[in-house]
């Protein structure tokens, strides 16, 4: 049985790469996360590209003595 078919009342399936940007329903792209945290993620970061998410984290959430970065593998 595919991971996608398993259901859990407390968790949602989250696409690591957004389906709106080509993310597939594959095991390596899907992860179960807490529903409340999943909703918070999308409330704060929508489906933004990771670089934009880093900018938001730096501007809003992170101690100004630090800088959060991301780079493509």
N, C-alpha and C positions, 0 to 999 in steps of 0.2 A: 504494500500500500504506500502510495506517495505521501510524503510529509504534508503536502498541500491538503490532502483529504482529511487529516486528523483535526478534530475540533476541540476547543478548550474554551470554557465560558469566561475565563479570566484573561485570556490572551488573544491577540490579533496577529495575523500574518503581516509582516512588514517587508516590503521590497527594498533590499539594500541599494539597488539601482532602480530608480523609479520606473514604473512601467510606461509612464509618459515620455521617458527618454530611452526607451528600448529595453528596459529590464524585463527579463523573462520570469515565468513561474517555475523556476528550477530550484532544486534543493540548495545550490550554492548562492542563490539570490534571495531566498526567502528565509526569514527567521521569525520565530514567535517572540513577541514582546508583550508586556503587560498592557492591557487596553488603555488605562489611564495615561501611562507614559507614551504610548503610541499617539494618542490624541494630543497630548502636550507637544510632542515633537512636531506634528503637522500644524498645530496652532502657531508655534514659534518659527518654524522653518519651512512651512509649506512643502513644495517639492523642489526647493532651490538646489542649485548645483553645489557640491561640497565647498568650493572656494567662497561662495557667497555665505554659506553657513559659517565658515571660519571668520569672515568679516563681522557677521552679526555677533558671534560669540565674543570676539575681541572688543567690539564696541559696547556691548551691553552687559555681558556676564562675567568676563574674566578680569582678574586683578590687573590693573594697568602696568604693573611691573613685569608682566608676562605677555607673550604673544603666541597665540595658537596658530599653527600652520597645517596645511595639508598639501600633498603633492601626489601626482599620479604615479603609480608603480611603474 
